[in-house]
Amino acid sequence: MVFLADGLAVRNFEQGPHITSRMGHGVHLEPLTLLSALAVHTERIGLAATASTSYTAPFHVARQFASLDHLGGGRAAWNLVTSVSVAEARNVGFDEHLPHAERYARAESYVDVVRKLWDSWSDDAFTADKAGGQYFDPQRVFPAGYRDEHFAVEGPLNIARSPQGHPVIVQAGSSAAGQKLAARTADVVFTAQPNLESAIAFRTGLRQQVEKAGRPADALKVLPGLMPVVGDTEEEAQRAFAELQGLIDPEVGMAMLSRLLGGVDLSGLSPDAPLPELGGSNAIQSRLELIRGIARSGRLTIRQTYTAIAGARGHHTVIGTPETVAGVMEQWFRAGGADGFIVLPALYPQHFEKFASQVVPILQERGLFRKEYAGSTLRSHLGIPRKEHFTSIDRQVA
């Protein structure tokens, strides 16, 4: 799948336009609009877009992703996030960013609303009976009728049930609250893990939580981020990585680190001082812990810390030949650290093309990556079943 991050504000703009003006990724197309256009020009690739549960309405999100699933013939995925910055809050009518616990409590309800809306209609609801003059069977419509302290949504959704039953749900939070939400609701988890040991521990623990939530452990696929820097030789790959590292703007590096640490003010500190002790964060709690761990383990200065995470944002980086990169991916997969990967090329399109043309064939030769698609939907690509309508489940039980 192609996986698009998103937010409801210009990234880092709250730190001043002079910082944002030196960054190349703050302004971009709205992802659902872009993926809708891509849907009609592609046949198999999954289409994953990010939408926030904190600052959008569940009815709108349910309708948008169901529509994308229809347009793509069953290839849509919703990357569920709770948003990370006060700038997003202030763009939609809030004075401050919602507290972390409140955001996740809202997200728990939000997902339930969306799933109920996706089940507004049975698969066979729309009979289009010309002779009888009936467009849909009134016994096959199920308004959500949802009401709690966060939402009151009646429904039904004004679009037919989607080809996958439900679009794929991706969750990218690795905090305790994020893992709890994912264990109950997600099909895929996108996570940042700096090494194999942490990846195995994360996946093992999350699968245990999935089982406690009453689901099969393999109902959820764990996909760590991976930034491959590929060269024909190890030396060539290291040179390419060093060249990219040499382009890091110090002001941008400091601003990016500040943002990933939850907005902590680093402006009065020397870049060559150690990363200070940090309190909690109302933003990305799991990323704060990851970066703090990287800095502590390597005894890194602030400059060394932002340099270490500038490219992959804390995700695992592999630098080397195609065989080296493929070997690391195989090791993580076979050791239980990953069900697959979200690949984060350091430079588009060059590094992506190198990965696709040089690493993927090795993975295919080793029986680790498909040579052709067995199905047409994203769920089939991921090896997870189509989401059955609850009335179908009721009939099976009866």
RODO-2510 file (C-alpha; in nm, 4 decimals, decimal comma):
residues 398
     n   res          X          Y          Z
     1     m     0,0000     0,0000     0,0000
     2     v     0,0940     0,3629    -0,0361
     3     f     0,0677     0,5226     0,3064
     4     l     0,0198     0,8985     0,3426
     5     a     0,0790     1,0858     0,6666
     6     d    -0,1226     1,4007     0,7282
     7     g    -0,2113     1,6698     0,9778
     8     l    -0,4491     1,9627     1,0016
     9     a    -0,1796     2,2319     1,0222
    10     v     0,1455     2,3385     0,8591
    11     r     0,4077     2,1351     1,0419
    12     n     0,6234     2,3294     1,2890
    13     f     0,4467     2,6561     1,2000
    14     e     0,3870     2,7266     1,5683
    15     q     0,7673     2,7523     1,6029
    16     g     0,7700     3,0381     1,3556
    17     p     0,7429     3,0751     0,9759
    18     h     1,1201     3,1317     0,9536
    19     i     1,1631     2,7652     1,0561
    20     t     0,8851     2,6314     0,8356
    21     s     1,0219     2,8240     0,5382
    22     r     1,3327     2,6027     0,5525
    23     m     1,1341     2,2760     0,5500
    24     g     1,0069     2,1047     0,2369
    25     h     0,7205     1,8937     0,3700
    26     g     0,4909     2,1324     0,5560
    27     v     0,2443     2,1893     0,2734
    28     h     0,0925     1,9049     0,0736
    29     l    -0,2246     1,7746    -0,0872
    30     e    -0,5123     1,6466     0,1237
    31     p    -0,4576     1,2678     0,1131
    32     l    -0,8098     1,1387     0,0508
    33     t    -0,8442     1,3658    -0,2515
    34     l    -0,5069     1,2502    -0,3836
    35     l    -0,5794     0,8803    -0,3243
    36     s    -0,9195     0,9104    -0,4919
    37     a    -0,7385     1,0288    -0,8032
    38     l    -0,4820     0,7490    -0,7739
    39     a    -0,7578     0,4900    -0,7261
    40     v    -0,8697     0,5180    -1,0879
    41     h    -0,5135     0,4836    -1,2216
    42     t    -0,4128     0,1765    -1,0178
    43     e    -0,5479    -0,1754    -0,9749
    44     r    -0,3840    -0,3486    -0,6777
    45     i    -0,1963    -0,1047    -0,4547
    46     g    -0,3603    -0,0291    -0,1198
    47     l    -0,4588     0,3327    -0,0528
    48     a    -0,3949     0,4428     0,3069
    49     a    -0,4696     0,7938     0,4332
    50     t    -0,4453     0,9582     0,7730
    51     a    -0,7431     1,1178     0,9483
    52     s    -0,7643     1,2442     1,3057
    53     t    -1,0219     1,1279     1,5591
    54     s    -0,9657     1,4411     1,7688
    55     y    -1,0598     1,7113     1,5216
    56     t    -1,2950     1,5532     1,2676
    57     a    -1,6471     1,4095     1,2805
    58     p    -1,6868     1,0284     1,2637
    59     f    -1,9721     1,0440     1,0120
    60     h    -1,7552     1,2356     0,7642
    61     v    -1,4563     1,0043     0,8051
    62     a    -1,6723     0,6906     0,7757
    63     r    -1,8251     0,8227     0,4537
    64     q    -1,4943     0,9359     0,3033
    65     f    -1,3143     0,6048     0,3552
    66     a    -1,6145     0,3989     0,2455
    67     s    -1,6224     0,6104    -0,0708
    68     l    -1,2508     0,5563    -0,1303
    69     d    -1,3019     0,1824    -0,0810
    70     h    -1,5704     0,1827    -0,3511
    71     l    -1,3600     0,3934    -0,5882
    72     g    -1,0605     0,1601    -0,5470
    73     g    -1,2531    -0,1672    -0,5522
    74     g    -1,1648    -0,2551    -0,1925
    75     r    -0,8226    -0,1003    -0,1320
    76     a    -0,8826     0,1744     0,1258
    77     a    -0,7184     0,2025     0,4669
    78     w    -0,7725     0,4594     0,7405
    79     n    -0,4651     0,5521     0,9443
    80     l    -0,6249     0,6506     1,2724
    81     v    -0,4378     0,9208     1,4665
    82     t    -0,5311     1,1425     1,7592
    83     s    -0,3229     1,4433     1,6377
    84     v    -0,0047     1,5754     1,7939
    85     s    -0,0033     1,9532     1,7994
    86     v    -0,1876     2,2520     1,9396
    87     a    -0,1720     2,4057     1,5911
    88     e    -0,4200     2,1445     1,4683
    89     a    -0,6520     2,2160     1,7599
    90     r    -0,6466     2,5898     1,6902
    91     n    -0,7367     2,5363     1,3258
    92     v    -1,0679     2,3749     1,4169
    93     g    -1,1923     2,5907     1,7026
    94     f    -1,0043     2,4727     2,0133
    95     d    -0,7757     2,6935     2,2210
    96     e    -0,5517     2,4102     2,3372
    97     h    -0,4662     2,0560     2,2345
    98     l    -0,6911     1,7972     2,3958
    99     p    -0,5172     1,6029     2,6762
   100     h    -0,3651     1,2690     2,5746
   101     a    -0,6024     1,0579     2,7861
   102     e    -0,9060     1,2479     2,6567
   103     r    -0,7912     1,2087     2,2960
   104     y    -0,7690     0,8316     2,3337
   105     a    -1,0994     0,8049     2,5212
   106     r    -1,2566     0,9964     2,2329
   107     a    -1,0775     0,7710     1,9806
   108     e    -1,2200     0,4565     2,1440
   109     s    -1,5743     0,5893     2,0951
   110     y    -1,4916     0,7325     1,7537
   111     v    -1,3871     0,3951     1,6118
   112     d    -1,7030     0,2328     1,7444
   113     v    -1,9150     0,4989     1,5736
   114     v    -1,7310     0,4582     1,2437
   115     r    -1,7626     0,0788     1,2479
   116     k    -2,1344     0,1002     1,3267
   117     l    -2,1777     0,3428     1,0375
   118     w    -1,9870     0,1106     0,8031
   119     d    -2,2403    -0,1555     0,9032
   120     s    -2,5395     0,0686     0,8258
   121     w    -2,6410    -0,1569     0,5387
   122     s    -2,6224    -0,5289     0,4812
   123     d    -2,4244    -0,6404     0,1784
   124     d    -2,7518    -0,7399     0,0104
   125     a    -2,9551    -0,4347     0,1190
   126     f    -2,9795    -0,2659    -0,2202
   127     t    -3,2128    -0,4869    -0,4215
   128     a    -3,2860    -0,2307    -0,6970
   129     d    -3,6159    -0,4082    -0,7618
   130     k    -3,7578    -0,2271    -1,0643
   131     a    -4,0693    -0,4402    -1,0861
   132     g    -4,1542    -0,3905    -0,7192
   133     g    -4,0420    -0,0285    -0,7133
   134     q    -3,8095    -0,0859    -0,4210
   135     y    -3,4512     0,0420    -0,4149
   136     f    -3,3439    -0,1210    -0,0870
   137     d    -3,4834    -0,3706     0,1592
   138     p    -3,5921    -0,1733     0,4692
   139     q    -3,5128    -0,4783     0,6847
   140     r    -3,1479    -0,4564     0,5761
   141     v    -3,0701    -0,1056     0,7091
   142     f    -2,9257    -0,0560     1,0588
   143     p    -2,8877     0,3033     1,1865
   144     a    -2,5975     0,3438     1,4272
   145     g    -2,8036     0,4946     1,7078
   146     y    -2,4816     0,5741     1,8961
   147     r    -2,4759     0,7981     2,2016
   148     d    -2,2170     0,8419     2,4769
   149     e    -2,0295     1,1289     2,6427
   150     h    -1,8346     1,1939     2,3211
   151     f    -2,0769     1,1415     2,0317
   152     a    -2,4416     1,1279     1,9380
   153     v    -2,4701     0,9820     1,5860
   154     e    -2,7962     0,8436     1,4506
   155     g    -2,7094     0,7247     1,0988
   156     p    -2,7411     0,5375     0,8749
   157     l    -2,4399     0,6188     0,6591
   158     n    -2,5464     0,7481     0,3189
   159     i    -2,3316     0,5087     0,1181
   160     a    -2,3574     0,1348     0,0615
   161     r    -2,1388    -0,1079     0,2556
   162     s    -1,7862    -0,1025     0,1181
   163     p    -1,6190    -0,3817    -0,0846
   164     q    -1,3969    -0,4868     0,2081
   165     g    -1,6883    -0,4796     0,4513
   166     h    -1,4841    -0,2281     0,6478
   167     p    -1,1829    -0,0418     0,5095
   168     v    -0,8605    -0,1515     0,6789
   169     i    -0,7920     0,0301     1,0072
   170     v    -0,4295     0,1273     1,0692
   171     q    -0,3193     0,2612     1,4073
   172     a     0,0144     0,4308     1,4654
   173     g     0,0155     0,4981     1,8391
   174     s     0,2585     0,2888     2,0468
   175     s     0,1810     0,4365     2,3892
   176     a    -0,0102     0,2220     2,6390
   177     a    -0,3358     0,3889     2,5344
   178     g    -0,2483     0,3490     2,1668
   179     q    -0,1718    -0,0208     2,2062
   180     k    -0,4975    -0,0769     2,3952
   181     l    -0,6944     0,0877     2,1157
   182     a    -0,5061    -0,1058     1,8474
   183     a    -0,5506    -0,4403     2,0222
   184     r    -0,9267    -0,3960     2,0173
   185     t    -0,9841    -0,2284     1,6822
   186     a    -0,6888    -0,2193     1,4407
   187     d    -0,5960    -0,4408     1,1478
   188     v    -0,2451    -0,2951     1,1129
   189     v    -0,0093    -0,1158     1,3514
   190     f     0,2611     0,1146     1,2163
   191     t     0,5334     0,1472     1,4787
   192     a     0,8794     0,2965     1,5239
   193     q     1,1254     0,0428     1,6664
   194     p     1,4981     0,1249     1,6739
   195     n     1,6267    -0,2336     1,6891
   196     l     1,5245    -0,5979     1,6584
   197     e     1,5056    -0,6586     2,0334
   198     s     1,2543    -0,3785     2,0884
   199     a     1,0586    -0,4846     1,7786
   200     i     1,0190    -0,8415     1,9060
   201     a     0,9128    -0,7204     2,2502
   202     f     0,6595    -0,4767     2,1040
   203     r     0,5031    -0,7251     1,8630
   204     t     0,4907    -1,0024     2,1243
   205     g     0,3266    -0,7787     2,3822
   206     l     0,0771    -0,6359     2,1365
   207     r    -0,0284    -0,9785     2,0118
   208     q    -0,0934    -1,0807     2,3716
   209     q    -0,3174    -0,7773     2,4124
   210     v    -0,5010    -0,8671     2,0908
   211     e    -0,5803    -1,2111     2,2324
   212     k    -0,6969    -1,0588     2,5613
   213     a    -0,9313    -0,8394     2,3573
   214     g    -1,0920    -1,1586     2,2214
   215     r    -0,9308    -1,1590     1,8773
   216     p    -0,6851    -1,4019     1,7142
   217     a    -0,3271    -1,2820     1,7557
   218     d    -0,2709    -1,2762     1,3793
   219     a    -0,5777    -1,0557     1,3249
   220     l    -0,3409    -0,7610     1,3618
   221     k    -0,0294    -0,7082     1,1483
   222     v     0,2655    -0,5186     1,2970
   223     l     0,4577    -0,3141     1,0392
   224     p     0,7623    -0,1260     1,1722
   225     g     0,8971     0,1631     0,9724
   226     l     1,2227     0,0966     0,7857
   227     m     1,4440     0,3486     0,6052
   228     p     1,6688     0,1664     0,3547
   229     v     1,9694     0,3432     0,2043
   230     v     2,0804     0,1130    -0,0768
   231     g     2,4089     0,1191    -0,2668
   232     d     2,5862    -0,1183    -0,5042
   233     t     2,8538    -0,1428    -0,2353
   234     e     2,8556    -0,0746     0,1379
   235     e     3,0816     0,2251     0,0753
   236     e     2,8441     0,3728    -0,1823
   237     a     2,5503     0,3383     0,0549
   238     q     2,7433     0,5012     0,3404
   239     r     2,8444     0,7910     0,1118
   240     a     2,4818     0,8437     0,0076
   241     f     2,3699     0,8470     0,3698
   242     a     2,6521     1,0821     0,4736
   243     e     2,5594     1,3210     0,1923
   244     l     2,2006     1,3362     0,3123
   245     q     2,3074     1,3816     0,6758
   246     g     2,5318     1,6692     0,5689
   247     l     2,2274     1,8533     0,4337
   248     i     2,0517     1,8751     0,7718
   249     d     1,9778     2,2378     0,8532
   250     p     2,0647     2,2956     1,2224
   251     e     1,7591     2,5181     1,2816
   252     v     1,5310     2,2655     1,1190
   253     g     1,6957     1,9826     1,3132
   254     m     1,6351     2,1586     1,6440
   255     a     1,2755     2,2407     1,5514
   256     m     1,2049     1,8847     1,4385
   257     l     1,3506     1,7419     1,7596
   258     s     1,1464     1,9852     1,9654
   259     r     0,8294     1,8794     1,7871
   260     l     0,8960     1,5066     1,8245
   261     l     0,9645     1,5607     2,1954
   262     g     0,6178     1,7075     2,2354
   263     g     0,6966     2,0767     2,1857
   264     v     0,9700     2,1111     2,4511
   265     d     1,1596     2,4413     2,4166
   266     l     1,5231     2,3764     2,3206
   267     s     1,5956     2,7262     2,1929
   268     g     1,8028     2,8357     2,4935
   269     l     2,0257     2,5282     2,4944
   270     s     2,3535     2,4670     2,3189
   271     p     2,3235     2,2055     2,0418
   272     d     2,6359     2,0448     2,1857
   273     a     2,4878     2,0020     2,5337
   274     p     2,3390     1,6697     2,6411
   275     l     1,9689     1,6219     2,5803
   276     p     1,8124     1,7391     2,9088
   277     e     1,5884     1,5323     3,1308
   278     l     1,2354     1,5643     2,9986
   279     g     0,8987     1,5370     3,1625
   280     g     0,5857     1,3894     3,0091
   281     s     0,4280     1,5025     2,6854
   282     n     0,0769     1,5728     2,5661
   283     a     0,1814     1,4880     2,2111
   284     i     0,3479     1,1674     2,0866
   285     q     0,4298     0,9883     2,4097
   286     s     0,5800     0,6759     2,2539
   287     r     0,8097     0,8798     2,0248
   288     l     0,9287     1,0843     2,3211
   289     e     1,0327     0,7660     2,4998
   290     l     1,1992     0,6283     2,1872
   291     i     1,4089     0,9416     2,1292
   292     r     1,4971     0,9685     2,4963
   293     g     1,6178     0,6078     2,4838
   294     i     1,8304     0,6719     2,1731
   295     a     1,9914     0,9769     2,3350
   296     r     2,0594     0,8021     2,6655
   297     s     2,1999     0,4812     2,5191
   298     g     2,4430     0,6694     2,2971
   299     r     2,5046     0,9564     2,5426
   300     l     2,4174     1,1906     2,2579
   301     t     2,4182     1,5678     2,2515
   302     i     2,1163     1,7579     2,1228
   303     r     2,2887     1,7967     1,7839
   304     q     2,3771     1,4279     1,7687
   305     t     2,0214     1,3358     1,8653
   306     y     1,8531     1,5397     1,5942
   307     t     2,1130     1,4170     1,3448
   308     a     2,0412     1,0568     1,4431
   309     i     1,6654     1,0885     1,3911
   310     a     1,6432     1,3490     1,1146
   311     g     1,6084     1,1029     0,8303
   312     a     1,3913     0,8246     0,9691
   313     r     1,2317     1,0082     1,2666
   314     g     1,3359     0,7278     1,5001
   315     h     1,2520     0,4385     1,2683
   316     h     1,5167     0,1752     1,1976
   317     t     1,7694     0,2731     0,9297
   318     v     1,9560     0,0127     0,7234
   319     i     2,2519     0,1256     0,5137
   320     g     2,4182    -0,1131     0,2714
   321     t     2,3912    -0,3316    -0,0356
   322     p     2,0619    -0,4827    -0,1518
   323     e     2,1664    -0,8097     0,0139
   324     t     2,2312    -0,6298     0,3433
   325     v     1,8914    -0,4612     0,3435
   326     a     1,7085    -0,7789     0,2435
   327     g     1,8981    -0,9700     0,5127
   328     v     1,7889    -0,7315     0,7876
   329     m     1,4272    -0,7504     0,6725
   330     e     1,4399    -1,1298     0,6673
   331     q     1,5977    -1,1391     1,0126
   332     w     1,3282    -0,9158     1,1643
   333     f     1,0509    -1,1127     0,9973
   334     r     1,1758    -1,4603     1,0901
   335     a     1,2607    -1,3557     1,4471
   336     g     0,9083    -1,2262     1,5094
   337     g     0,9858    -0,8552     1,5041
   338     a     0,7633    -0,7727     1,2090
   339     d     0,4830    -0,9015     0,9894
   340     g     0,6038    -0,6665     0,7179
   341     f     0,7381    -0,3129     0,6882
   342     i     0,6383     0,0411     0,6028
   343     v     0,9299     0,1399     0,3806
   344     l     1,0485     0,5006     0,4213
   345     p     1,2939     0,5795     0,1404
   346     a     1,5339     0,8591     0,2367
   347     l     1,5080     1,0266    -0,1029
   348     y     1,2351     1,0102    -0,3664
   349     p     1,2305     0,8739    -0,6261
   350     q     1,5910     0,7502    -0,6383
   351     h     1,6088     0,5488    -0,3175
   352     f     1,2620     0,4056    -0,3674
   353     e     1,3534     0,2908    -0,7171
   354     k     1,6715     0,1266    -0,5881
   355     f     1,4729    -0,0567    -0,3209
   356     a     1,2057    -0,1709    -0,5668
   357     s     1,4474    -0,2814    -0,8386
   358     q     1,7272    -0,4297    -0,6252
   359     v     1,5923    -0,5351    -0,2830
   360     v     1,2460    -0,6628    -0,3748
   361     p     1,3788    -0,9254    -0,6235
   362     i     1,6011    -1,0695    -0,3484
   363     l     1,3031    -1,0912    -0,1127
   364     q     1,1066    -1,2629    -0,3897
   365     e     1,3850    -1,5133    -0,4516
   366     r     1,3826    -1,5988    -0,0804
   367     g     1,0075    -1,6543    -0,0813
   368     l     0,9470    -1,3522     0,1394
   369     f     0,7579    -1,1277    -0,1012
   370     r     0,4845    -1,2023    -0,3533
   371     k     0,5518    -1,2118    -0,7257
   372     e     0,1872    -1,1572    -0,8097
   373     y    -0,1320    -1,0703    -0,6239
   374     a    -0,3604    -1,3536    -0,5215
   375     g    -0,6502    -1,1143    -0,4537
   376     s    -0,7656    -0,7663    -0,5411
   377     t    -0,8348    -0,6054    -0,2018
   378     l    -0,5969    -0,4651     0,0559
   379     r    -0,7330    -0,7089     0,3141
   380     s    -0,6395    -0,9976     0,0868
   381     h    -0,2875    -0,8547     0,0400
   382     l    -0,2484    -0,8313     0,4173
   383     g    -0,3833    -1,1797     0,4782
   384     i    -0,6799    -1,0647     0,6861
   385     p    -1,0387    -1,1630     0,6042
   386     r    -1,3130    -0,9419     0,4742
   387     k    -1,5071    -0,7839     0,7589
   388     e    -1,8420    -0,9609     0,7787
   389     h    -2,1571    -0,7648     0,8574
   390     f    -2,2871    -0,8320     1,2069
   391     t    -2,6127    -0,9760     1,0647
   392     s    -2,4079    -1,2348     0,8740
   393     i    -2,2340    -1,3293     1,1980
   394     d    -2,5713    -1,3548     1,3728
   395     r    -2,6990    -1,5888     1,1042
   396     q    -2,3852    -1,8070     1,1332
   397     v    -2,4296    -1,8324     1,5124
   398     a    -2,7992    -1,9122     1,4771
***
